[in-house]
Amino acid sequence: MTNPTKLHIDLQKGTVDVEGDKDLIEKVYLDFKENLLAGRSRMESSSADLQERAKAQPLRRPRSSRTTTPEGAKPIYVPSLVKNLDTSKLAAFSAPYAPKNHSERVLLFVKFLETALKITPCTADQIYTCYKSARVKVPEAYEQALREARGNRYGYIDYKTLTGITATVRGANHFDHDGIRKAPE
């Protein structure tokens, strides 16, 4: 029995490992070498083409993503007031609390809607109406504020759509057990 012939080719150097009879090794090596040389010449020619095109075209700034929306992109949510929502009890409900961020404020409004008005689940528009009724500055990225209240950091609310928002167990615990600081008296 004859010892098989081995060929080691390092890709960084242009080599590959092969083991077999001498004819097979020679065939693999020649095929690899041809493809390597052909690929190198294609890369050099495409690089030259790119350089020529870069010289021919002046540099331009890309358009801002704010001015154009790509096709198929999700439209930006714009909240609206719910005119028939009774928020007259909101001031009394929220008086003992001093939320320190929008996530706590969203939780406060969700708990108001759930406990005082018996609305479960509530909508993003109802929460927006609470912001306006309480005369609290609405976050510029309103939908992002809802996502943060839902996210891993806080996890106060649960929603999959903007029309099905509820307080989570974590949010209820935070609200019920002095998580939202009481306002100083």
N, C-alpha and C positions, 0 to 999 in steps of 0.2 A: 504494500500500500504506500502510495507517495504522499508526501506532505503537501497540503494545499498551499497555494500561493496567497499571500496577504498584501493588501494595499490599504494604506492609511492616508486619507485626504482630510486636511483641516480646512473648514469652511472659511475661516478668517484668512487663511493662506491659499485657499482654493483646493483643499484636499478632502477625501471621503474614505471611510473604512470599508473594504471589501475583502472577502475570503473565498477562494475557489481555485479552479484550475487556471493555468497561465493564459489561455485564450480568452476566458471570461474576464479576467482582470484587465488584460490589454484592451478589450472591447469597451469595458466600463470606463477606463481611464481616457481613452480617445474620445468617447462620447461626452464625458464630463468636460474635457478640455475644449471641445468644439463649442459646447453650450456656454461655457464660461467666457470664451473669447467673443462669441456672438452677442451675449448679454452686455459685456463691457462696451462694445462698439455702439450698441443701441443706447446705452446710458449716456455715452459721450455725445452722441448726436442729439438726443433729446435735451441734454443740458445746454448744448449750443443753441437749439431752437428756443428754449426758454429765455436765454440771455438776449437773443435777438428780439423776441416779443417784448421783453421788459424795456428794452431801449426804445422800441417803437411806440409804446403806450405811456402817456404821462401818469404819474402817481395821482390817485384820487382817494379822498376819504370815503370810507363806506358810509352808506346812509344809516341814520339812526334807526333803531328798531322801534322807536316811539312814533315815528312819523308814518311808518308803513306796517301793516300787519300781514304776515304771510298767509297765503291761502290755507284754509283748514285749521288756522289757529283759533284757540278758544277766545271768544270775545271777552273783554274786560267787564267784570260785574260792576254795575253802578247801582248803589242802594237807593231806595225810595221810601218816602214816609208812608206809613199805614195810617190813614186818616181816621179810621173807626176804632183805633186802639185806645182804650181808656188808661191813660198814664197819670191820672190825678193822684193816685196813691204812691207813686214812685218816689216822690221827695221824702215822704214819711218812712217808707220802706228802706231807703238807702241812707237816711240821716245817721244812723249809728255806725256806719262803715266808712272807712277811708281806703279805698283800693289804691295800691301803689303803682299799678301799671294797667295797660289795656286788657291783659289776660284776666286779671282780677275784676276789672270793670265789666267785661263781657260775662264773666261768671255771675256777678251781681245782677246784671240785667236778665240773664237766663233764669236765675232763681226767682227774681221778681215775677217774671212771666209765668213760671211754673207754679209758684206758691200763691201769689196774690191774685193773679188773673186766671189760674188753672188752664194755662195754654201749654200743652205738651204734645208733640214737639213744637218749638217755636221756629220762626224764620229769621233770616239775616235782616230782612227789612223791619221786623218787629224790634230787633235789637238796635238797629239804626234809629228807629223812632224813639227808643228809650234814651239813646245818646242825645238826640235833639231836644227831647222833653226835659232832660236833666241839665241841659245847657252845658254839656261837656264837649270839649273839642273832639271831633271825630277823627280817628287816625286817617292820614292821607292814603295809606295802603290798607283800606278797611278789610278787604278779604284776607290779607296777610295777617292782620290782627286776629281774625277768627282762626286761621291756621295755627298761629302760635298758641292760642288758648287751647287748641286741640292737641298740639304736638307733644313730643316726649318730655320736654322740659316742664310743662305745666300739666297738660292732660285734664283740664277742667271740664271741657265740653266734648261731646261726641257729635260729629256730623259727617255724612257722606254727600249730602246735597245742602244747598243753602236754604232749603225749606224743611229740614228735619234735624233741628239742633236740640240736644238735650244735655243736661248736666251729667257728668260721670260720677261714679262713687267717689273717686278722688276729689272731684270738684265739690261735691256735696259735703264731704268731710272737711275740706279746706274752708268752706263757707260756714258750716255749722259749728266748727270747733276753733273759732277765733283765728283762722288763717288770714282772713281779710281783717287787718288791724281795725280796731274800734277807734273812732274819732275821739280825740281828747276832749274831755268835758270841762 
